[in-house]
Amino acid sequence: MTVFDNPTTVPAPPPGRYSHVARIELGDKTMLVLSGQVAVDAEGRLVGENDMRAQAEFVMDTIEKILAAHGATLAHVVNIRTFLTDMDRIGEYGEARLPRFTGAPPTSTTVEVSRLFVPGALLEVEVTAVV
């Protein structure tokens, strides 16, 4: 069974466009597939203009809140996909990301893209977790 959800602990996506998370029941395991997250607050404003670290911290906080709403933590993340608008700034992103994964690191893909759907967004991150 698959349930799509938008936890109230994070800003809601635009109505009818997408869900923040798909919760997929797989016997005694649950897989959580999160939509890509960007640094946009509840009023739709970009957080941390031109500040990769601030945007990355906001995105990671949002991901943690979505996971928590489904009984998961970053320790349950098995894959992380990151889209950066400037690969030269990957170190700044890593400063926000790396301290949050204290166990075995998840599988990872990071690519550079020319732009994201929110003007000024420097990164978008999506994760898959298994609980």
C-alpha positions in Angstrom: 0.0 0.0 0.0 1.2 3.5 -0.8 0.1 6.7 1.0 1.1 10.2 -0.1 1.5 12.7 2.7 2.3 16.4 3.4 3.3 16.6 7.1 2.0 19.7 8.8 5.5 20.2 10.4 6.9 21.6 7.0 5.6 24.2 4.5 3.0 22.7 2.2 3.7 22.2 -1.4 1.6 24.1 -4.0 -1.9 22.5 -4.0 -2.2 19.6 -6.4 1.4 19.7 -7.6 3.2 17.0 -5.6 3.4 15.3 -2.2 6.4 15.7 0.2 6.5 11.9 0.8 5.3 8.6 -0.4 5.0 6.0 2.3 5.2 2.5 0.9 4.4 -0.5 3.1 6.6 -3.5 2.3 5.7 -6.2 4.7 7.6 -5.5 7.9 9.4 -2.6 6.4 8.3 0.9 5.3 10.0 2.8 2.5 9.8 6.6 2.5 10.5 8.4 -0.8 10.8 12.2 -0.3 10.3 14.8 -3.0 13.2 17.1 -3.6 13.4 19.8 -1.0 14.5 23.4 -1.5 15.0 26.2 1.1 11.6 27.8 0.9 9.8 28.9 4.1 6.0 28.7 4.8 5.4 32.0 3.0 7.1 30.7 -0.1 10.2 32.9 0.4 13.7 31.6 -0.3 15.8 31.1 2.8 19.5 32.1 2.7 19.8 33.9 -0.6 23.2 33.0 -2.2 24.2 31.2 1.1 24.7 27.5 0.3 25.2 26.6 4.0 22.0 28.3 5.1 20.0 26.7 2.4 21.5 23.3 3.0 20.8 23.5 6.8 17.2 24.5 6.0 16.8 21.7 3.6 18.3 19.1 5.9 16.0 20.4 8.8 13.0 20.0 6.5 14.0 16.5 5.5 14.4 15.6 9.2 10.9 16.9 10.0 9.3 15.0 7.1 11.1 11.8 8.2 10.1 12.3 11.8 6.4 12.6 10.9 6.7 9.0 9.7 8.8 7.7 12.6 12.1 7.9 10.8 15.4 9.7 11.2 18.4 10.4 9.0 19.8 7.1 10.2 17.1 5.4 8.1 18.2 7.1 4.9 19.5 4.7 2.3 19.9 7.1 -0.6 20.4 10.8 -1.0 20.2 12.7 -4.3 21.5 16.2 -4.5 21.2 18.8 -7.3 23.6 21.7 -7.0 23.6 24.8 -9.2 27.3 25.2 -8.7 29.5 22.1 -8.0 32.3 24.4 -6.8 30.2 25.0 -3.7 29.9 21.3 -2.8 32.1 21.8 0.3 29.6 24.3 1.8 26.9 21.7 1.3 29.0 19.0 2.8 29.5 21.2 5.9 25.8 21.0 6.6 25.2 17.5 5.4 28.1 15.4 6.7 27.6 16.0 10.5 24.0 14.8 10.3 24.9 11.3 9.1 26.9 9.7 12.0 26.6 6.1 11.0 27.4 4.4 7.7 26.7 7.0 5.0 23.9 6.4 2.6 24.4 5.9 -1.1 24.6 9.2 -2.8 24.4 11.0 -6.1 25.3 14.6 -6.6 24.9 16.4 -9.9 25.2 20.0 -11.1 22.2 21.5 -12.8 21.8 24.9 -14.6 18.9 26.0 -12.4 16.1 24.8 -10.1 12.4 25.5 -10.0 12.8 28.2 -7.3 14.8 31.2 -8.5 17.9 31.6 -6.3 17.8 28.1 -4.9 21.3 26.7 -4.8 20.4 23.1 -4.1 17.6 20.5 -4.1 17.8 17.3 -2.0 15.7 14.2 -2.1 16.1 11.1 0.0 14.8 7.5 0.3 14.6 5.9 3.7 13.7 2.4 5.0 12.2 1.9 8.4 
